[in-house]
Amino acid sequence: MLMRYTQRFKWCETWSGENRHDFIGLDDEEVIGRIQLDQTTPNKVGLWRWNVAAAPWVPRTVTPPRGWAETRGKALRLVEKHYESLKRRSVDR
């Protein structure tokens, strides 16, 4: 049986009300990342671009901090999982 992913953070439109398919994720008030529908990159149009925000408390980069996904849900999941990995690593130090 497939388990349904439950998003862990709040997501809202980057440009509220403009229907740009562009969202930021928030952990309380801290931006964790961004997802947006790619409409310009050759061979990537129609895919969702995702990237994890640079956090000042992260001592090193955990790769990959960005990429493309086939759906908005998958892009959101990748940002959240990557962000959680960064948080775990910063606590382990």
Phi, psi and omega in degrees: 000130178287134177268133179280135179284134176251119181296145186257342185234166179278136177238136178217161180297136176292319180243082187310128176081359183261359176051048182267001183056052186217120187226150172243145177259143183233136170250099193059248180254358181274128177287127180262335182172185184217144172231144178205146178287121182283123180239007185227332186286123178307138180067006179235356181303131181094349176268161178263120177276135178230148173207147180268136180292147176285122180254133182296339182273359181270116183284340180208163182272137172252119185270155355271135179275359181202164177172196179233150178225158183285334182227161177298318180299318180292321178297315178302314180299318180296318178297312182298315181294320179294316179299315179297324176296318177298317180297316179300314182295325180289330178286325182290344183284000000 
